[in-house]
Amino acid sequence: MFISPMLLHKSDHPFDSTDYISELKLDGIRVIYSVDQAGKVRLYSRHNNEITSKFPELHSLEIPPGTVLDGELIVSDDAGKPDFEAMMGRFMSSRDNTPITFVTFDVIQHEGQRVTNLPLLESKELLADIVPTDSDLIAKTQFIEGRGEAYFDAIKAQSLEGIVLKRKDSRYEVGKRSHSWLKVINYQYADVFVVGYRKQPKDFGWLLQFNDGRYAGVMELGVPAKERTKIYRAPIVSETDDFAYINPIKCRVKYRNLTKAGLLRLPGFVEWV
């Protein structure tokens, strides 16, 4: 059974509040883990694509029938940190046997009944009963009460993706993006050059270049409409069927991390430099 997951709003900064818990934001693939009354396991992406066959090792976990869990599917690197590229490699290839872990952070259904009316901390207690022991294949997210600022400082020191701040009394809001759950991303920043753009307006993207001339990737996010005119009014120095190239214009971007190929992952516009 697919149940549309609750989504998060963004917060620019962490904060301390005794009304919230703080969790690690895991860098993987959001998964709804469903076990029907007959014990049949089905896995779904957040967009309701069934992905059960991709992860056969998750079919025999001892999760009671009538359970639906929400969580993140991750691959851990040698340092124990989530590796998104490795996770995507496992997801895209039927020949990739990289070990995975389903890390669950909430229970949506228990014994065939929706439990989305439970306050978050009660839901966490129920989840601990359903998954009493963590293993290599399934684990529960750990959380602390309050202390969002210190927790964020700790994940920054480890170069992890970010944290999630959740109201203790929040209920699970199926299919909604709620201000009760807030993500704070540990962005990295860089000054790079825009050197070209995609010519199709419906397929927005700016070509980026590092200061040393290396290709830095494509920026597809976070560029306000008023800032786009600076690039589109720049003289074109050359072009192909798909791209127009301009003299370099410098800007500051924020991004998640560098990929293994040395590109900016999910760069977003910050300001002109």
Order of alpha helices (4+ residues) and beta strands (2+ residues): beta-beta-beta-beta-beta-alpha-beta-beta-alpha-beta-beta-alpha-beta-beta-beta-beta-beta-alpha-beta-beta-beta
